Every structure is written in structure tokens, then in C-alpha cells.
Amino acid sequence: MLAKQFSEVIRDYRRLRAVVPLGPLRGKKEYDRAVGLLDDILDEIGEDEKHPMADLADAISVFVEKYEAEHVPASGAKPEAVLRFLMREHGLRQSDLPEIGSQGVVSEVLAGKRELNARQIKRLAKRFGVSPAVFI
């Protein structure tokens, strides 16, 4: 590619990246932006796989799926597995979760010996910014 064309491509790509998250998502803010844009694109294109934006939707979905695989607990996982995952993601110890109770109570929850109650679930969902459903 000629130097001038390459410079134009770089300029255009930077402008595109300012609007479209093309590339690894480096945080919740970028993830939220990508999901919002993907929803908008999918609303626009519907089921039309030949729509000019269909390839862009596919590309964004790859980055969203990769982020979710690394940062979002799997649905259908046991509540204690979800909690363990979130603790690891946030670098927390059992003593760092007053939303549940004492370290002993947290230990019992993580071991599957005690279930989370509605109050604990509500507090954990708020703290971690997730749906309460992930703990049910």
C-alpha cells in the first residue's frame, strides 16, 4: 500500500475507533459502549444478513463475547461459584464482604453449606454491578 493511502487508512481507522469499539475491550465502560452499539446495529439490521452493517455487528460481537468470557460469570453457575468468580475478579477476601456477614458466614456460602438470602443477594448485586439473578 502506498504511504499516502496508508496514512489515510490510519486516519480513517482512528475516526472509526472513536465511534466503534473495534478491538479488545479494556474495561466495563468500553464493554457497555460496545453492547449498546451492537444493540443499536442489530435493531437497525434485524434479520438481514446482507445488510452493510452485518459484518460490523459480527466483529463487535466477537469482542463482546471475549470480554464476557473473561469478565462475566457464566449463567446457570451455582451462586457460590459466581461469588468466588467475582471475588477473584475484584481481588477480594472473605473478610471483604460485609454484605454477606462475618467471614464464617462467607466461608459457609462459598462451601455451599449456606444459601444467600434476598438481602445479601440485593447487596452483592449492587456492589458488583450485576443482576441479582446471577446469585439465584
C-alpha positions, 0 to 999 in steps of 0.5 A: 500500500502506498504511504499516502493511502496508508496514512489515510487508512490510519486516519480513517481507522482512528475516526472509526475507533472513536465511534466503534469499539473495534478491538479488545475491550479494556474495561466495563465502560468500553464493554457497555459502549460496545453492547449498546452499539451492537444493540443499536446495529442489530435493531437497525439490521434485524434479520438481514444478513446482507445488510452493510452493517452485518459484518460490523455487528459480527466483529463487535460481537466477537469482542463482546463475547471475549470480554464476557468470557473473561469478565462475566460469570457464566449463567446457570453457575451455582451462586457460590461459584459466581461469588468466588468468580467475582471475588477473584475478579475484584481481588477480594477476601472473605473478610471483604464482604460485609454484605454477606456477614462475618467471614464464617458466614462467607466461608459457609456460602462459598462451601455451599453449606449456606444459601444467600438470602434476598438481602445479601443477594440485593447487596452483592448485586449492587456492589458488583454491578450485576443482576441479582439473578446471577446469585439465584 
